Every structure is written in structure tokens, then in C-alpha cells.
Amino acid sequence: MNHPEIKKRLHDYIDMIEDESQLQMLSDAAEVYAKKNRADILDLLTDEQLKRLEQAVQEADKGKLISHEEVAKISKQWLSK
């Protein structure tokens, strides 16, 4: 697919969206992408967020994980209180 075809395809997708909130989300994402010129998502994080992410990666590497099912169970219990 060439450059003009890709642009037309994107325009067609946009024209199909009727929900204003979805259009806004797409617009926001396009704006971030354009401003950051394909910046790495990590460049958008604060120092604290990067620190917490690194801690999470280290814990995952050590096998300290919680399954989705367990998180759902804990969340359900927490929400019922």
C-alpha cells in the first residue's frame, strides 16, 4: 500500500467514527504522536513513573506476579466492601 492509499484509508476510518469521544481519543493520540514524532512511550513518563515501572519489571523477573484472575478476585472483594 502506498502513501496516498494509506492516507485515504485513514480518512475513511475517521469518516466512519460517529462517536465524539472516540474521535477525541483518536485526535489526542494523533496529536501526541505528531508532537513527539514517534517518541518512545517511556519518554512521556515522569521520573517517579519510570522508577515504579523498573521496580515492577524487577519483581516480574523474580516471578513475583499476580494472575489476572487473582487481581479480578481481589478487586471484586475490595469493591464489595
Gaussian input, Z-matrix of N, CA and C with variables (Angstrom, degrees):
# hf/3-21g

backbone

0 1
 N
 C     1     B1
 C     2     B2     1     A1
 N     3     B3     2     A2     1     D1
 C     4     B4     3     A3     2     D2
 C     5     B5     4     A4     3     D3
 N     6     B6     5     A5     4     D4
 C     7     B7     6     A6     5     D5
 C     8     B8     7     A7     6     D6
 N     9     B9     8     A8     7     D7
 C    10    B10     9     A9     8     D8
 C    11    B11    10    A10     9     D9
 N    12    B12    11    A11    10    D10
 C    13    B13    12    A12    11    D11
 C    14    B14    13    A13    12    D12
 N    15    B15    14    A14    13    D13
 C    16    B16    15    A15    14    D14
 C    17    B17    16    A16    15    D15
 N    18    B18    17    A17    16    D16
 C    19    B19    18    A18    17    D17
 C    20    B20    19    A19    18    D18
 N    21    B21    20    A20    19    D19
 C    22    B22    21    A21    20    D20
 C    23    B23    22    A22    21    D21
 N    24    B24    23    A23    22    D22
 C    25    B25    24    A24    23    D23
 C    26    B26    25    A25    24    D24
 N    27    B27    26    A26    25    D25
 C    28    B28    27    A27    26    D26
 C    29    B29    28    A28    27    D27
 N    30    B30    29    A29    28    D28
 C    31    B31    30    A30    29    D29
 C    32    B32    31    A31    30    D30
 N    33    B33    32    A32    31    D31
 C    34    B34    33    A33    32    D32
 C    35    B35    34    A34    33    D33
 N    36    B36    35    A35    34    D34
 C    37    B37    36    A36    35    D35
 C    38    B38    37    A37    36    D36
 N    39    B39    38    A38    37    D37
 C    40    B40    39    A39    38    D38
 C    41    B41    40    A40    39    D39
 N    42    B42    41    A41    40    D40
 C    43    B43    42    A42    41    D41
 C    44    B44    43    A43    42    D42
 N    45    B45    44    A44    43    D43
 C    46    B46    45    A45    44    D44
 C    47    B47    46    A46    45    D45
 N    48    B48    47    A47    46    D46
 C    49    B49    48    A48    47    D47
 C    50    B50    49    A49    48    D48
 N    51    B51    50    A50    49    D49
 C    52    B52    51    A51    50    D50
 C    53    B53    52    A52    51    D51
 N    54    B54    53    A53    52    D52
 C    55    B55    54    A54    53    D53
 C    56    B56    55    A55    54    D54
 N    57    B57    56    A56    55    D55
 C    58    B58    57    A57    56    D56
 C    59    B59    58    A58    57    D57
 N    60    B60    59    A59    58    D58
 C    61    B61    60    A60    59    D59
 C    62    B62    61    A61    60    D60
 N    63    B63    62    A62    61    D61
 C    64    B64    63    A63    62    D62
 C    65    B65    64    A64    63    D63
 N    66    B66    65    A65    64    D64
 C    67    B67    66    A66    65    D65
 C    68    B68    67    A67    66    D66
 N    69    B69    68    A68    67    D67
 C    70    B70    69    A69    68    D68
 C    71    B71    70    A70    69    D69
 N    72    B72    71    A71    70    D70
 C    73    B73    72    A72    71    D71
 C    74    B74    73    A73    72    D72
 N    75    B75    74    A74    73    D73
 C    76    B76    75    A75    74    D74
 C    77    B77    76    A76    75    D75
 N    78    B78    77    A77    76    D76
 C    79    B79    78    A78    77    D77
 C    80    B80    79    A79    78    D78
 N    81    B81    80    A80    79    D79
 C    82    B82    81    A81    80    D80
 C    83    B83    82    A82    81    D81
 N    84    B84    83    A83    82    D82
 C    85    B85    84    A84    83    D83
 C    86    B86    85    A85    84    D84
 N    87    B87    86    A86    85    D85
 C    88    B88    87    A87    86    D86
 C    89    B89    88    A88    87    D87
 N    90    B90    89    A89    88    D88
 C    91    B91    90    A90    89    D89
 C    92    B92    91    A91    90    D90
 N    93    B93    92    A92    91    D91
 C    94    B94    93    A93    92    D92
 C    95    B95    94    A94    93    D93
 N    96    B96    95    A95    94    D94
 C    97    B97    96    A96    95    D95
 C    98    B98    97    A97    96    D96
 N    99    B99    98    A98    97    D97
 C   100   B100    99    A99    98    D98
 C   101   B101   100   A100    99    D99
 N   102   B102   101   A101   100   D100
 C   103   B103   102   A102   101   D101
 C   104   B104   103   A103   102   D102
 N   105   B105   104   A104   103   D103
 C   106   B106   105   A105   104   D104
 C   107   B107   106   A106   105   D105
 N   108   B108   107   A107   106   D106
 C   109   B109   108   A108   107   D107
 C   110   B110   109   A109   108   D108
 N   111   B111   110   A110   109   D109
 C   112   B112   111   A111   110   D110
 C   113   B113   112   A112   111   D111
 N   114   B114   113   A113   112   D112
 C   115   B115   114   A114   113   D113
 C   116   B116   115   A115   114   D114
 N   117   B117   116   A116   115   D115
 C   118   B118   117   A117   116   D116
 C   119   B119   118   A118   117   D117
 N   120   B120   119   A119   118   D118
 C   121   B121   120   A120   119   D119
 C   122   B122   121   A121   120   D120
 N   123   B123   122   A122   121   D121
 C   124   B124   123   A123   122   D122
 C   125   B125   124   A124   123   D123
 N   126   B126   125   A125   124   D124
 C   127   B127   126   A126   125   D125
 C   128   B128   127   A127   126   D126
 N   129   B129   128   A128   127   D127
 C   130   B130   129   A129   128   D128
 C   131   B131   130   A130   129   D129
 N   132   B132   131   A131   130   D130
 C   133   B133   132   A132   131   D131
 C   134   B134   133   A133   132   D132
 N   135   B135   134   A134   133   D133
 C   136   B136   135   A135   134   D134
 C   137   B137   136   A136   135   D135
 N   138   B138   137   A137   136   D136
 C   139   B139   138   A138   137   D137
 C   140   B140   139   A139   138   D138
 N   141   B141   140   A140   139   D139
 C   142   B142   141   A141   140   D140
 C   143   B143   142   A142   141   D141
 N   144   B144   143   A143   142   D142
 C   145   B145   144   A144   143   D143
 C   146   B146   145   A145   144   D144
 N   147   B147   146   A146   145   D145
 C   148   B148   147   A147   146   D146
 C   149   B149   148   A148   147   D147
 N   150   B150   149   A149   148   D148
 C   151   B151   150   A150   149   D149
 C   152   B152   151   A151   150   D150
 N   153   B153   152   A152   151   D151
 C   154   B154   153   A153   152   D152
 C   155   B155   154   A154   153   D153
 N   156   B156   155   A155   154   D154
 C   157   B157   156   A156   155   D155
 C   158   B158   157   A157   156   D156
 N   159   B159   158   A158   157   D157
 C   160   B160   159   A159   158   D158
 C   161   B161   160   A160   159   D159
 N   162   B162   161   A161   160   D160
 C   163   B163   162   A162   161   D161
 C   164   B164   163   A163   162   D162
 N   165   B165   164   A164   163   D163
 C   166   B166   165   A165   164   D164
 C   167   B167   166   A166   165   D165
 N   168   B168   167   A167   166   D166
 C   169   B169   168   A168   167   D167
 C   170   B170   169   A169   168   D168
 N   171   B171   170   A170   169   D169
 C   172   B172   171   A171   170   D170
 C   173   B173   172   A172   171   D171
 N   174   B174   173   A173   172   D172
 C   175   B175   174   A174   173   D173
 C   176   B176   175   A175   174   D174
 N   177   B177   176   A176   175   D175
 C   178   B178   177   A177   176   D176
 C   179   B179   178   A178   177   D177
 N   180   B180   179   A179   178   D178
 C   181   B181   180   A180   179   D179
 C   182   B182   181   A181   180   D180
 N   183   B183   182   A182   181   D181
 C   184   B184   183   A183   182   D182
 C   185   B185   184   A184   183   D183
 N   186   B186   185   A185   184   D184
 C   187   B187   186   A186   185   D185
 C   188   B188   187   A187   186   D186
 N   189   B189   188   A188   187   D187
 C   190   B190   189   A189   188   D188
 C   191   B191   190   A190   189   D189
 N   192   B192   191   A191   190   D190
 C   193   B193   192   A192   191   D191
 C   194   B194   193   A193   192   D192
 N   195   B195   194   A194   193   D193
 C   196   B196   195   A195   194   D194
 C   197   B197   196   A196   195   D195
 N   198   B198   197   A197   196   D196
 C   199   B199   198   A198   197   D197
 C   200   B200   199   A199   198   D198
 N   201   B201   200   A200   199   D199
 C   202   B202   201   A201   200   D200
 C   203   B203   202   A202   201   D201
 N   204   B204   203   A203   202   D202
 C   205   B205   204   A204   203   D203
 C   206   B206   205   A205   204   D204
 N   207   B207   206   A206   205   D205
 C   208   B208   207   A207   206   D206
 C   209   B209   208   A208   207   D207
 N   210   B210   209   A209   208   D208
 C   211   B211   210   A210   209   D209
 C   212   B212   211   A211   210   D210
 N   213   B213   212   A212   211   D211
 C   214   B214   213   A213   212   D212
 C   215   B215   214   A214   213   D213
 N   216   B216   215   A215   214   D214
 C   217   B217   216   A216   215   D215
 C   218   B218   217   A217   216   D216
 N   219   B219   218   A218   217   D217
 C   220   B220   219   A219   218   D218
 C   221   B221   220   A220   219   D219
 N   222   B222   221   A221   220   D220
 C   223   B223   222   A222   221   D221
 C   224   B224   223   A223   222   D222
 N   225   B225   224   A224   223   D223
 C   226   B226   225   A225   224   D224
 C   227   B227   226   A226   225   D225
 N   228   B228   227   A227   226   D226
 C   229   B229   228   A228   227   D227
 C   230   B230   229   A229   228   D228
 N   231   B231   230   A230   229   D229
 C   232   B232   231   A231   230   D230
 C   233   B233   232   A232   231   D231
 N   234   B234   233   A233   232   D232
 C   235   B235   234   A234   233   D233
 C   236   B236   235   A235   234   D234
 N   237   B237   236   A236   235   D235
 C   238   B238   237   A237   236   D236
 C   239   B239   238   A238   237   D237
 N   240   B240   239   A239   238   D238
 C   241   B241   240   A240   239   D239
 C   242   B242   241   A241   240   D240

   B1=1.4560
   B2=1.5313
   B3=1.3083
   B4=1.4597
   B5=1.5328
   B6=1.3096
   B7=1.4678
   B8=1.5436
   B9=1.3303
   B10=1.4701
   B11=1.5297
   B12=1.3215
   B13=1.4735
   B14=1.5275
   B15=1.3038
   B16=1.4685
   B17=1.5261
   B18=1.3223
   B19=1.4656
   B20=1.5242
   B21=1.3251
   B22=1.4659
   B23=1.5231
   B24=1.3237
   B25=1.4632
   B26=1.5272
   B27=1.3386
   B28=1.4612
   B29=1.5268
   B30=1.3216
   B31=1.4655
   B32=1.5257
   B33=1.3180
   B34=1.4690
   B35=1.5256
   B36=1.3318
   B37=1.4674
   B38=1.5333
   B39=1.3166
   B40=1.4662
   B41=1.5202
   B42=1.3203
   B43=1.4682
   B44=1.5263
   B45=1.3311
   B46=1.4689
   B47=1.5247
   B48=1.3095
   B49=1.4643
   B50=1.5252
   B51=1.3159
   B52=1.4640
   B53=1.5305
   B54=1.3216
   B55=1.4547
   B56=1.5247
   B57=1.3292
   B58=1.4667
   B59=1.5271
   B60=1.3326
   B61=1.4642
   B62=1.5267
   B63=1.3185
   B64=1.4593
   B65=1.5272
   B66=1.3237
   B67=1.4625
   B68=1.5274
   B69=1.3292
   B70=1.4642
   B71=1.5159
   B72=1.3411
   B73=1.4594
   B74=1.5290
   B75=1.3281
   B76=1.4532
   B77=1.5275
   B78=1.3115
   B79=1.4612
   B80=1.5267
   B81=1.3290
   B82=1.4702
   B83=1.5276
   B84=1.3361
   B85=1.4614
   B86=1.5223
   B87=1.3187
   B88=1.4627
   B89=1.5251
   B90=1.3272
   B91=1.4622
   B92=1.5235
   B93=1.3289
   B94=1.4651
   B95=1.5226
   B96=1.3068
   B97=1.4604
   B98=1.5237
   B99=1.3214
   B100=1.4658
   B101=1.5223
   B102=1.3249
   B103=1.4650
   B104=1.5201
   B105=1.2964
   B106=1.4547
   B107=1.5181
   B108=1.3253
   B109=1.4625
   B110=1.5218
   B111=1.3279
   B112=1.4598
   B113=1.5286
   B114=1.2983
   B115=1.4641
   B116=1.5227
   B117=1.2807
   B118=1.4499
   B119=1.5242
   B120=1.3094
   B121=1.4646
   B122=1.5268
   B123=1.3266
   B124=1.4580
   B125=1.5291
   B126=1.3221
   B127=1.4625
   B128=1.5308
   B129=1.3160
   B130=1.4600
   B131=1.5288
   B132=1.3361
   B133=1.4620
   B134=1.5213
   B135=1.3291
   B136=1.4660
   B137=1.5262
   B138=1.3276
   B139=1.4702
   B140=1.5213
   B141=1.3282
   B142=1.4714
   B143=1.5215
   B144=1.3216
   B145=1.4644
   B146=1.5226
   B147=1.3249
   B148=1.4655
   B149=1.5206
   B150=1.3453
   B151=1.4642
   B152=1.5300
   B153=1.3224
   B154=1.4667
   B155=1.5309
   B156=1.3232
   B157=1.4567
   B158=1.5245
   B159=1.3184
   B160=1.4662
   B161=1.5313
   B162=1.3265
   B163=1.4682
   B164=1.5292
   B165=1.3107
   B166=1.4654
   B167=1.5241
   B168=1.3183
   B169=1.4641
   B170=1.5241
   B171=1.3281
   B172=1.4631
   B173=1.5263
   B174=1.3160
   B175=1.4625
   B176=1.5283
   B177=1.3215
   B178=1.4656
   B179=1.5267
   B180=1.3287
   B181=1.4651
   B182=1.5206
   B183=1.3402
   B184=1.4589
   B185=1.5280
   B186=1.3260
   B187=1.4598
   B188=1.5095
   B189=1.3212
   B190=1.4647
   B191=1.5281
   B192=1.3291
   B193=1.4574
   B194=1.5169
   B195=1.3022
   B196=1.4579
   B197=1.5170
   B198=1.3206
   B199=1.4626
   B200=1.5260
   B201=1.3030
   B202=1.4625
   B203=1.5304
   B204=1.3126
   B205=1.4666
   B206=1.5217
   B207=1.3397
   B208=1.4605
   B209=1.5279
   B210=1.3291
   B211=1.4628
   B212=1.5212
   B213=1.3272
   B214=1.4672
   B215=1.5225
   B216=1.3338
   B217=1.4612
   B218=1.5316
   B219=1.3279
   B220=1.4625
   B221=1.5266
   B222=1.3203
   B223=1.4684
   B224=1.5241
   B225=1.3116
   B226=1.4704
   B227=1.5276
   B228=1.3296
   B229=1.4604
   B230=1.5274
   B231=1.3020
   B232=1.4646
   B233=1.5275
   B234=1.3202
   B235=1.4670
   B236=1.5239
   B237=1.3209
   B238=1.4675
   B239=1.5267
   B240=1.3256
   B241=1.4673
   B242=1.4922
   A1=108.03
   A2=116.50
   A3=119.78
   A4=111.45
   A5=114.34
   A6=122.42
   A7=113.25
   A8=120.12
   A9=120.22
   A10=113.06
   A11=116.68
   A12=119.86
   A13=110.87
   A14=116.27
   A15=120.24
   A16=109.99
   A17=116.69
   A18=120.17
   A19=110.95
   A20=117.01
   A21=120.46
   A22=110.53
   A23=115.59
   A24=120.58
   A25=110.73
   A26=116.78
   A27=120.44
   A28=111.43
   A29=116.85
   A30=120.54
   A31=110.56
   A32=117.05
   A33=121.01
   A34=110.84
   A35=116.47
   A36=120.00
   A37=110.45
   A38=116.11
   A39=120.20
   A40=110.62
   A41=116.09
   A42=120.24
   A43=112.73
   A44=116.95
   A45=120.79
   A46=112.11
   A47=118.58
   A48=122.15
   A49=109.55
   A50=115.62
   A51=121.54
   A52=112.39
   A53=116.70
   A54=121.78
   A55=110.13
   A56=116.53
   A57=121.04
   A58=112.37
   A59=117.30
   A60=119.51
   A61=110.75
   A62=117.95
   A63=120.68
   A64=110.77
   A65=116.28
   A66=119.79
   A67=111.01
   A68=116.11
   A69=120.02
   A70=110.62
   A71=117.06
   A72=120.93
   A73=110.50
   A74=115.96
   A75=120.26
   A76=110.80
   A77=115.88
   A78=120.98
   A79=111.01
   A80=116.41
   A81=120.72
   A82=111.11
   A83=115.93
   A84=119.89
   A85=110.74
   A86=117.25
   A87=121.00
   A88=110.70
   A89=116.30
   A90=120.59
   A91=111.08
   A92=116.12
   A93=120.08
   A94=109.39
   A95=116.43
   A96=120.84
   A97=110.73
   A98=116.54
   A99=120.56
   A100=111.22
   A101=117.06
   A102=120.67
   A103=112.02
   A104=116.70
   A105=120.41
   A106=111.95
   A107=115.87
   A108=121.04
   A109=111.03
   A110=113.01
   A111=121.22
   A112=112.91
   A113=116.24
   A114=120.01
   A115=110.01
   A116=115.13
   A117=120.95
   A118=108.22
   A119=117.41
   A120=121.66
   A121=110.80
   A122=116.83
   A123=120.05
   A124=111.44
   A125=116.73
   A126=120.19
   A127=111.94
   A128=116.79
   A129=121.37
   A130=112.61
   A131=116.58
   A132=120.66
   A133=111.82
   A134=114.81
   A135=120.06
   A136=108.96
   A137=115.89
   A138=120.13
   A139=111.15
   A140=116.91
   A141=120.82
   A142=110.59
   A143=117.45
   A144=120.62
   A145=110.97
   A146=116.97
   A147=120.78
   A148=111.37
   A149=116.13
   A150=121.17
   A151=110.20
   A152=116.78
   A153=120.33
   A154=111.16
   A155=116.91
   A156=120.76
   A157=110.52
   A158=116.36
   A159=120.74
   A160=110.70
   A161=116.75
   A162=120.31
   A163=110.37
   A164=116.07
   A165=120.38
   A166=111.05
   A167=117.29
   A168=121.33
   A169=110.14
   A170=116.93
   A171=120.44
   A172=110.90
   A173=117.78
   A174=121.22
   A175=110.77
   A176=116.66
   A177=120.47
   A178=110.53
   A179=116.48
   A180=120.21
   A181=112.13
   A182=116.51
   A183=121.47
   A184=111.71
   A185=116.98
   A186=120.58
   A187=114.21
   A188=116.67
   A189=120.46
   A190=108.62
   A191=114.72
   A192=121.06
   A193=110.72
   A194=116.38
   A195=122.71
   A196=106.38
   A197=116.44
   A198=120.34
   A199=110.91
   A200=115.23
   A201=120.68
   A202=110.40
   A203=115.65
   A204=120.64
   A205=111.32
   A206=116.48
   A207=120.80
   A208=110.77
   A209=117.13
   A210=120.46
   A211=110.19
   A212=117.04
   A213=120.89
   A214=110.41
   A215=117.15
   A216=122.11
   A217=110.59
   A218=116.75
   A219=121.31
   A220=110.49
   A221=116.47
   A222=120.92
   A223=110.90
   A224=116.25
   A225=120.39
   A226=110.68
   A227=115.87
   A228=120.85
   A229=110.26
   A230=116.76
   A231=121.74
   A232=110.47
   A233=117.19
   A234=120.92
   A235=112.74
   A236=116.73
   A237=119.69
   A238=112.25
   A239=117.89
   A240=121.35
   A241=111.55
   D1=130.85
   D2=-177.98
   D3=-91.80
   D4=173.95
   D5=-175.00
   D6=-53.02
   D7=-53.11
   D8=179.61
   D9=-62.22
   D10=-35.45
   D11=179.42
   D12=-67.18
   D13=-39.89
   D14=178.55
   D15=-64.16
   D16=-44.41
   D17=179.23
   D18=-61.65
   D19=-43.02
   D20=179.29
   D21=-62.67
   D22=-42.31
   D23=178.84
   D24=-59.96
   D25=-44.18
   D26=178.19
   D27=-63.29
   D28=-42.84
   D29=178.07
   D30=-61.66
   D31=-40.36
   D32=178.63
   D33=-62.46
   D34=-42.38
   D35=177.93
   D36=-61.49
   D37=-44.71
   D38=179.82
   D39=-61.21
   D40=-42.91
   D41=179.57
   D42=-63.04
   D43=-24.55
   D44=-179.82
   D45=-78.27
   D46=-21.39
   D47=-176.05
   D48=-81.17
   D49=122.94
   D50=179.19
   D51=-104.73
   D52=-24.85
   D53=-176.49
   D54=-75.35
   D55=122.34
   D56=-176.41
   D57=-62.68
   D58=-38.22
   D59=-179.08
   D60=-66.63
   D61=-36.35
   D62=176.92
   D63=-67.30
   D64=-40.55
   D65=176.71
   D66=-62.45
   D67=-40.30
   D68=179.40
   D69=-64.59
   D70=-42.41
   D71=178.52
   D72=-60.61
   D73=-44.32
   D74=179.18
   D75=-63.94
   D76=-41.77
   D77=178.48
   D78=-62.50
   D79=-44.57
   D80=179.00
   D81=-61.54
   D82=-43.83
   D83=179.92
   D84=-64.33
   D85=-42.02
   D86=179.21
   D87=-63.91
   D88=-38.60
   D89=179.87
   D90=-64.69
   D91=-46.03
   D92=178.61
   D93=-61.29
   D94=-44.81
   D95=-179.63
   D96=-60.90
   D97=-45.05
   D98=-178.18
   D99=-66.68
   D100=-42.38
   D101=-178.11
   D102=-69.10
   D103=-39.33
   D104=-177.00
   D105=-87.25
   D106=-7.81
   D107=178.24
   D108=48.52
   D109=57.75
   D110=178.47
   D111=66.67
   D112=33.62
   D113=179.64
   D114=-64.12
   D115=150.99
   D116=175.74
   D117=-66.64
   D118=139.11
   D119=-179.36
   D120=-56.62
   D121=-30.39
   D122=-179.72
   D123=-64.75
   D124=-25.84
   D125=178.36
   D126=-68.10
   D127=-17.40
   D128=-177.96
   D129=-89.43
   D130=-9.20
   D131=-176.77
   D132=-87.61
   D133=149.91
   D134=175.16
   D135=-75.82
   D136=168.25
   D137=177.16
   D138=-59.43
   D139=-40.49
   D140=179.33
   D141=-64.73
   D142=-42.12
   D143=178.78
   D144=-64.03
   D145=-41.23
   D146=177.57
   D147=-62.51
   D148=-41.30
   D149=179.08
   D150=-62.29
   D151=-46.02
   D152=-178.99
   D153=-67.36
   D154=-36.03
   D155=177.53
   D156=-64.33
   D157=-43.89
   D158=178.42
   D159=-61.79
   D160=-41.12
   D161=177.26
   D162=-61.75
   D163=-42.20
   D164=179.89
   D165=-64.12
   D166=-40.65
   D167=178.43
   D168=-64.08
   D169=-42.78
   D170=178.77
   D171=-62.50
   D172=-42.32
   D173=178.06
   D174=-63.90
   D175=-42.23
   D176=178.70
   D177=-63.35
   D178=-41.21
   D179=178.02
   D180=-61.03
   D181=-29.45
   D182=179.10
   D183=-86.40
   D184=0.53
   D185=178.90
   D186=86.33
   D187=8.70
   D188=179.53
   D189=-84.04
   D190=80.60
   D191=-176.14
   D192=-122.25
   D193=155.35
   D194=173.76
   D195=-122.58
   D196=129.15
   D197=-178.33
   D198=-69.18
   D199=159.44
   D200=177.05
   D201=-57.98
   D202=-41.02
   D203=-179.49
   D204=-61.39
   D205=-41.91
   D206=179.85
   D207=-67.22
   D208=-40.66
   D209=177.31
   D210=-62.56
   D211=-42.29
   D212=178.52
   D213=-61.65
   D214=-41.53
   D215=179.37
   D216=-64.09
   D217=-47.14
   D218=179.64
   D219=-62.80
   D220=-43.32
   D221=-179.76
   D222=-62.97
   D223=-41.24
   D224=179.56
   D225=-62.25
   D226=-43.04
   D227=178.53
   D228=-64.79
   D229=-43.05
   D230=-178.94
   D231=-64.58
   D232=-42.29
   D233=-178.53
   D234=-70.38
   D235=-25.08
   D236=-178.53
   D237=-79.76
   D238=-9.97
   D239=-179.58
   D240=-81.14

